[in-house]
């Protein structure tokens, strides 16, 4: 076949295909999942990282932090909080004597001690004279505490305040920029680091003598869980260390803190030989672990004699509150409730060990991009896979991501969220499969609908075919009328419609006392249109021939013109017409594109009667048909068939053909009635077809001249 | 039914292959009409080379009639070439050999 073939655009063709639509839906599902995850915030990732910490809590290499807890027993033993600064000074001294590397107070001392002599004197106005003078001559508790602080490596706490926070107005009296900061920062803190306008600090007497100051702010995440601990921040524009960092600095005798900056933001903090990764806001992600019992001592035991010497040697001691109403209770990834001072103690250990969790700055974007990449691969690959690989591969990939995330956490403290890419790629896969499933269901429904239509059409066609068959058979002349047309002529016809109904017909009529006209026709086409055209052809033929035309050829030419005039569907009809003189046996034949007749002698010998003939009616306008005479001897028969006989096919594809027609008619001898010719041919043809479906009508018209 | 077209000097030749019957006659007619239009555009004769056509039912004959009318409308001479024995018999029975020139070789038809 030549000619250019149209070539459709493969992309748009795919977009229109069911698979293309399913892939588009899968991609939309992936994008929707990405948007949903973005809207949900980091909560899902954080909960996974919390789980990691519960499954594998931190085991710091240097567990040097030690907590001295002002617990309920201590309050019961010493007295209610706040204790006199003298007591706290004694506690500090004991810790220093115990060898503590640094002592940090996770509480602030913003007001003078209420037990100071001037405060007591004010409480007793009746006290006067020498007694009052003696009282007032005593040193203040704050002075005593300040003296102890000044002699030992003590770090005091400071709370950064932003507008609107508790104590913000109280802190207004202090210029935050002038608060002492002992740590020396090697560089200013870059933009993005947390900042406080003011700070709640300690009374000047204490602040001035402390070895260090650190911020104790511990803001929880949105879900109330503390996951990050402040390392550095600006207070009144001055770089200030976090409490744990400052304690670690003082305890190691290090003077400087090195902010490490990457891509314009803070990425870590260097302290001596250790490096602690931090987020750009200056907070460290703490890897939480248990607080060992041996690292905690109740304060009242410290104040009593008999505690093992060296218990605090080299330790970074944090003093904090743990009594009801005074304690800073927080939630962490591994505990529903714990003391704030424990969080700071763990942070000290983490700093000393250089052990912190790292969540890369672009981790979220990377996870989303990985999710989208996997989604695209899934959309491309999944339709190409067969089970079980279509299930094994996605599940295996998800497991690999989970395992990779776990290994990154355990091996390097890296926090990589596998849920995000799995969810995005999973949404793409689920969207794709759901769309394909819906598409398959719809396709089944369409097929079912098409089947219904087909059945309906088949039923309708069957109805039409029944109608066509009724038309066809209803037009055939009754057999008894044919046999009684003339005593010298035995005439019979047989028509076996095919299942689909062709357009065969035959007719016979008496013209006058001597002559009988007979004809066999075959209309191209099938069904009702062919049947109606056949009816028209037969009616016009009967009209043209019933009065015995003087010139049969001219009558056929006229008939051709008549039928052609009403032939809207470009059909044509083959027709063999004969007029026999029953007294002489002379026959005039006119053949319009039909099979030639077969002459069967009285003894059964059969041969084709060659006729010049012309094309089928309606094939060529104004064709000059001719009548051709033959003569039958008494006993001779004439058989006219349609192509339903000559072109009947065997299962091998062979045609029945004229030799088999002649052989089948050998039994139709002069002593047999005309009807036997049709019966013999029908039987032979059906045997030849061997059960195959006949494709066309089968028609036989047989005539025997008995003699005049 | 398959269909191909060849062009020789002065003639456009349509070459059907297979069978023309109830299933394929519409395609057969459509291809003939297309080829007749091509022949008309080229100022050629139209030759239907039947050498590779195994069988033609009365539907095919009807298609030939319609194609002949189409060819007449466009002033394209139409001829049949190289029918096999079966087709030659069909053309003879239907007397289509009286409507179309039928030749044993394409050269003569050309």
Interface residues (C-beta under 8 A of the other chain):
Chain A: X1 X2 X3 X500 X522 X524 X525 X526 X570 X571 X572 X574 X591 X592 X593 X594 X595 X596 X613 X614 X615 X616 X618 X619 X620 X643 X647 X655 X695
Chain B: X2 X3 X4 X5 X21 X22 X34 X57 X58 X59 X61 X62 X65 X66 X86 X93 X94 X95 X96 X98 X99
